[in-house]
Structure formats: C-alpha cells, structure tokens
Amino acid sequence: MNTQKELYALLTTRSEELSKERLLAERALEHAKDSRTLVDVAFYEKELEIIDRLDGELHLLMEQAEQFAEANREVK
C-alpha cells in the first residue's frame, strides 16, 4: 500500500515537472517565432510534441496506479 502511494506521488511530481517544462518550451517557441529562427522553431515544436506524448503516457500510468489501488482495496 505504501509503495502505491509513493508511486502515485512520484507520478504526480513528474506530471508537475512536465507542466513546467511545457511552459518553458512554449515560451521558447514563441521567442523563436518572434526572432524567426526556423531551426529553433522546429526544435521547440518537436520538444512540445515529446512533452505531450510523455504527459499522456504519465497520465495513463497514474490512472493505472489508481485502478490498481482500488482493486487492492476491494480485495481487502
């Protein structure tokens, strides 16, 4: 049970970190667009795609952790 709480806390922390990374990447992308640096624009667009994918996978893991915890509560 303790491990499940720790896992969920870790996933939540990582989700918060990804949100911060997304904000930084969005700001950098806007700056790159303003300065018309196409290489930077492409880089930050790709970075945002990766962050979105990781965030989606992280949310799936969080849902699975919640379902696992619920199943364990029902068994007990």
Phi, psi and omega per residue, in radians:
M1 nan -0.760 3.132
N2 -1.092 -0.678 3.136
T3 -1.101 -0.667 3.122
Q4 -1.114 -0.741 3.111
K5 -1.115 -0.716 3.127
E6 -1.138 -0.722 3.115
L7 -1.090 -0.811 -3.135
Y8 -1.114 -0.696 3.104
A9 -1.106 -0.722 3.109
L10 -1.115 -0.768 3.123
L11 -1.123 -0.689 3.117
T12 -1.124 -0.754 3.107
T13 -1.062 -0.777 -3.140
R14 -1.133 -0.635 3.096
S15 -1.094 -0.738 3.100
E16 -1.119 -0.699 3.113
E17 -1.121 -0.707 3.113
L18 -1.115 -0.644 3.103
S19 -1.084 -0.731 3.100
K20 -1.145 -0.737 3.118
E21 -1.092 -0.668 3.115
R22 -1.078 -0.798 3.127
L23 -1.043 -0.775 3.118
L24 -1.096 -0.754 -3.136
A25 -1.158 -0.676 3.109
E26 -1.115 -0.744 3.101
R27 -1.111 -0.760 3.130
A28 -1.119 -0.666 3.109
L29 -1.112 -0.785 3.117
E30 -1.081 -0.719 3.103
H31 -1.095 -0.754 3.136
A32 -1.113 -0.679 3.111
K33 -1.150 -0.719 3.132
D34 -1.101 -0.673 -3.120
S35 -1.562 -0.005 3.079
R36 1.018 0.696 3.083
T37 -1.646 1.684 -3.014
L38 -1.087 -0.639 3.127
V39 -1.120 -0.764 3.115
D40 -1.142 -0.700 3.107
V41 -1.023 -0.850 3.139
A42 -1.070 -0.721 -3.137
F43 -1.074 -0.866 -3.076
Y44 -1.269 -0.523 3.026
E45 -1.111 -0.738 3.107
K46 -1.154 -0.714 3.121
E47 -1.055 -0.725 3.109
L48 -1.138 -0.656 3.072
E49 -1.055 -0.773 -3.138
I50 -1.130 -0.763 3.123
I51 -1.067 -0.757 3.123
D52 -1.070 -0.743 3.136
R53 -1.119 -0.813 3.123
L54 -1.081 -0.701 3.134
D55 -1.115 -0.721 3.097
G56 -1.090 -0.783 3.115
E57 -1.124 -0.673 3.130
L58 -1.119 -0.737 3.120
H59 -1.141 -0.635 3.058
L60 -1.085 -0.762 3.102
L61 -1.077 -0.690 3.129
M62 -1.138 -0.724 3.094
E63 -1.098 -0.744 3.126
Q64 -1.122 -0.685 3.106
A65 -1.108 -0.705 3.103
E66 -1.131 -0.761 3.129
Q67 -1.115 -0.701 3.121
F68 -1.110 -0.760 3.125
A69 -1.112 -0.726 3.118
E70 -1.109 -0.747 3.116
A71 -1.092 -0.690 3.111
N72 -1.156 -0.651 3.110
R73 -1.156 -0.674 3.141
E74 -1.178 -0.590 -3.138
V75 -1.198 -0.631 -3.090
K76 -1.427 nan nan
